[in-house]
Amino acid sequence: MPADPHAPRLSRLAPGSFARLEAVAAHAPRPLVHRLMALGFTPGTLVRVVRRAPLGDPTEYELRGSRICLRSAEADLFTVSPCPEPAPAPALQTTPDEALA
């Protein structure tokens, strides 16, 4: 099935936005897909667009606790579902003595 040309792409998201990865393009080179999946770019993963380089390429993304830069051509391979900012995780309450134990 051909990819929808109007589907939201990772490369088109604005800095500060969040999205969930949906799929990778069928025409993407398999070695590149395998490497990106090994880095955490798998369907269902929540991604945040951190910032773009001054000339617009590459873009820094945050996912699974890591930050990774992708060129626009690489990020354009992923369709996404934009989503609202996730709620922050609750802070752990520890005393200084517990932290040292």
C-alpha positions as CSV (number, residue, x, y, z in Angstrom):
1,M,0.0,0.0,0.0
2,P,1.5,3.4,-1.0
3,A,2.2,5.9,1.8
4,D,-0.3,8.7,2.2
5,P,1.5,11.9,0.9
6,H,-0.6,14.0,3.3
7,A,0.2,11.9,6.4
8,P,2.1,13.9,9.1
9,R,5.8,13.3,8.9
10,L,8.4,13.5,11.7
11,S,10.4,16.0,9.6
12,R,7.5,18.5,9.4
13,L,6.9,18.8,13.2
14,A,7.8,22.1,14.9
15,P,10.4,22.2,17.7
16,G,8.8,21.6,21.1
17,S,6.1,19.3,19.7
18,F,5.4,15.7,20.6
19,A,4.3,12.8,18.3
20,R,4.0,9.1,18.4
21,L,5.8,7.2,15.6
22,E,3.4,5.3,13.4
23,A,5.2,3.7,10.5
24,V,8.3,3.9,8.4
25,A,8.1,4.3,4.6
26,A,8.2,1.1,2.6
27,H,10.8,2.5,0.2
28,A,13.3,3.3,3.0
29,P,16.7,1.5,2.7
30,R,16.6,-1.6,5.0
31,P,20.1,-0.9,6.6
32,L,19.0,2.6,7.6
33,V,15.7,1.3,9.0
34,H,17.4,-1.3,11.0
35,R,19.9,1.2,12.4
36,L,17.1,3.7,13.3
37,M,15.1,1.0,15.0
38,A,18.1,0.0,17.0
39,L,18.4,3.6,18.1
40,G,14.7,3.5,19.4
41,F,12.8,4.8,16.4
42,T,10.1,2.1,16.5
43,P,6.3,2.4,16.0
44,G,4.5,3.5,19.1
45,T,7.5,5.5,20.5
46,L,6.9,9.0,21.8
47,V,9.2,11.6,20.3
48,R,9.8,15.2,21.1
49,V,11.3,17.6,18.6
50,V,14.0,19.5,20.5
51,R,15.5,21.9,18.0
52,R,16.6,22.5,14.5
53,A,20.1,23.5,13.3
54,P,20.4,27.2,12.3
55,L,20.1,26.3,8.6
56,G,17.2,23.9,9.2
57,D,18.9,20.6,8.9
58,P,19.5,18.4,10.9
59,T,16.9,18.3,13.7
60,E,17.4,17.0,17.2
61,Y,14.8,14.6,18.6
62,E,14.4,13.2,22.1
63,L,13.1,9.7,22.6
64,R,13.5,7.0,25.2
65,G,15.8,9.2,27.3
66,S,18.2,9.9,24.4
67,R,18.7,12.8,22.0
68,I,19.5,11.9,18.4
69,C,19.9,14.2,15.3
70,L,18.3,13.2,12.0
71,R,18.5,14.9,8.6
72,S,15.2,15.9,7.0
73,A,15.4,13.1,4.5
74,E,15.7,10.5,7.3
75,A,13.0,12.0,9.5
76,D,10.7,12.2,6.4
77,L,10.6,8.4,6.3
78,F,8.5,8.3,9.5
79,T,4.7,9.0,9.6
80,V,3.6,10.2,13.0
81,S,0.5,11.0,15.1
82,P,1.0,14.4,16.7
83,C,0.0,14.3,20.4
84,P,-0.2,16.7,23.3
85,E,2.6,17.2,25.7
86,P,2.7,14.3,28.1
87,A,2.2,14.8,31.8
88,P,5.5,15.0,33.8
89,A,6.4,12.0,35.8
90,P,5.9,12.4,39.5
91,A,9.0,13.3,41.4
92,L,10.5,10.7,43.8
93,Q,10.5,11.9,47.4
94,T,13.6,10.9,49.2
95,T,15.5,12.4,52.2
96,P,19.2,13.0,51.9
97,D,19.8,10.0,54.2
98,E,17.8,7.7,52.0
99,A,19.7,8.9,48.9
100,L,23.0,7.9,50.5
101,A,21.9,4.5,51.7
